Amino acid sequence: MEEKSIMHYNSSHKILLVGEGDFSFSLCLARAFGSAVNMVATSLNDKDFLARKYRTALTNLRELKRLGCTVLHEVDVLNMNQHPYLKLHKNFDRIIFNFPHCGIFRRETELSVIRQHQQLVRGFLRNAKNMLNLYGEIHITHKTTYPYSCWNFNNLAEKCGLSLIEEVEFYQYCYPGYENKRGAGSKCYQSFPIGECSTFKFKFEIEYEFQRTLTFR
């Protein structure tokens, strides 16, 4: 079968998506590939929540399943490597978390809020690292302006034994049909302005250093 791609992803990748809202990002990839047999799309919420809060979620889920995607609900990124299905199906080529957020409704500039978001990202990275194949990548897409710049993804990744290999600007229009959603609250069905964003790509430190050694020989 002909390999198809969209931005950083192609149909041969084994892809895990976490923290999905209405599953429109997963569906965007699946449509680009023409198949989702290599994809696992997950959400923290249960199916009933999705049906109540996101008007397009169930339609998106039906199309994803038709395209062969494995869909899992109530998957917490802080312990996802212990999920019964994911324990048996690891070694992903790409693990994607778009716009991680704790669902805290206080000022984003508060130090305590920044630290709670850092804990979320750190926990995700520790779990994702154990589910990645040797040459795989973990992708986090997020805003890069203050106060999100204070989250310091690079430092969090280094403490988890991961290295930043690339930071690329993120443009929503590159992903047709993707609608970013709030994760919680009375207005979670709404999109939020993303402004300046990047996708941060991380790999195992040892694998990254090995590649650099080969490059500079």
ABEGO torsion letter per residue (X at the ends): XBBBBBEABBAABBBBBBGBBAGAAAAAAAAAAGBAAABBBBBABBAAAAAAABAAAAAAAAAAAAAGBBBBBGBBAAAAAABAAAAABBGBABBBBBGBBAGBBBBAABAAAAAAAAAAAAAAAAAAAAABBAABBBBBBBBABOAAAAAGAAAAAAAAGBBBABBBBBBAAABBGBBBBBABEAAAABBBBAEBBBBBBBBBAAAAAAAAAAAAX
